[in-house]
């Protein structure tokens, strides 16, 4: 697993090495006092008298060793954390770069809960490995090996007896890891489901309250929490008996050494001072081995987390060229476009041409593929087949920056950052002047609600734009598109949140900004697109008809049905109103 982490450590590897060295020195300083203790006890067992000076010198030496231990260990932790946090920075930066190249659809499929868990919880867990498990683990396993070798030098029989608890403890540790690994995948998958459900539960709280669905929503929330609880308890039930066994046995190297060694002393097979020496050394071995093995128990979990990160990074990136836009014009061509979600095809060989300076509308039932087709134009996903070209150039041949310069996308639901409305509009063209931003806001009919805001255009939008209504957020997104002034515009239900009073103003603003642009518009209200240059009727992933409004009424029964339903809906009234 260290091979997986190593590429992200880079130049900070030397800090990890120094951390292991300093911690090893600290552990040695913490072990030496046992030998001073032996020097005090051994003469007494032989009936020799020792002076107060002899004892005080060794007590002082113990104090110096403890200070050296504290200094070395803290310095080692300082080095290890420098390495750890810079490695985490590199890992997060690498992951961010990989994510930015993923199709947006794939990122949404992961879910915000899972991405949050990977970026924060899982990566933070790796800090334990880098800052503690590697340097402390190396130090705490290296020193006991030296001490056990010294035990064999003092008396090989005592050395063998010291190995028995270690072997039993290792067996228990191995059984715990073997049993725990079998349930680890289920545990982490359950944790990911719980994270996603919690995020969904919180985000959907308003809908839940309005429609009195507290019971249903909380039931699902409770189920995933209980599922996580059950997996956790089941995992611990399997692991805890073995953990209790090795935690009890490993620190007790004297388990056999004390009774057997005492018998050997009585039978004169071993001197008392040697027994005391190996017992003193055993006190230093147990805690270090236990600490090292406790870190070892974290390695399978961390291995799983790094595998998850690498799986996310290894997902095929969005196909992207390295060319600037080289198209001859702003004609957009969909040629035999095929696309599917999770291996289920939803667009079946759609071919469509958008002439420069014209408006093409996509209409059809929900799920017919309208929005998917629009998102493919802005390279939201990679195609499964066919091609999309702008001015004869395939969109996969150009960089995303070059493509984004050509296309402005205004969707039904737009996200606003928690900064000022001015800055949110400025996203459309970061180098725009203040006058350009204010002009774009005015053309998008934003001034009307700016007047009632405490700081006007400099008011904070709030998290996700919560300070504004849905229609106001859409007008801000429209202002972005106006400021961007891209030659191709995609409007995906851009007036969905408009009230009747402001819809006329919005339509006037849209009419102004789409002049001389290549426009692809999606609308459920056919009255808003009846004047389009061309209307494409979508059904179950196919383009079944394409013509002007009047011609479609006479040649396409499906479109006529939509139109009749639209006209009928416009006359609906609430009874008694």
Secondary structure by P-SEA (a helix, b strand, c coil): cccccccccccaaaaaaaaaaaaaaaaaaaaaaaaaaaaaaaaaaacccccaaaaaaaaaaaaaaaaaaaaaaaaaaaaaaaaaaaaaaaaaaaaaaaaaaccaaaaaaacaaaaaaaacaaaaaaaaaaaccaaaaaaaaaaaaaaaaaaaaacaaaaaaaaaaaaaaaaaaaaaaaaaaaaaaaaaaaaaaaaaaaaaaaaaaaaaaaacaaaaaaaaaaaaaaaaaaaaaaaaaacaaaaaaaaaccccccaaaaaaaaaaaaaccccaaaaaaaaaaaaacaaaaaaaaaaaaaaaaaaaaaaaaaaaaaccccccccccccccccbbbbcbbbbbccccccccbbbbbbcccbbbbbbbcccccaaaaaaaaacccccccccccccccccccccaaaaaaabbbbccbbbbccccaaaaaacccccccaaaaaaaaaaacaaaaaaacccccccccccccccccaaaaaaaaaaaaaaacccbbbbccccccccccaaaaaaaaaaaaacccbbbbbbccccccccccbbbbbccccccccccaaaaaaccaaaaaaaaaaaaaaacccccc
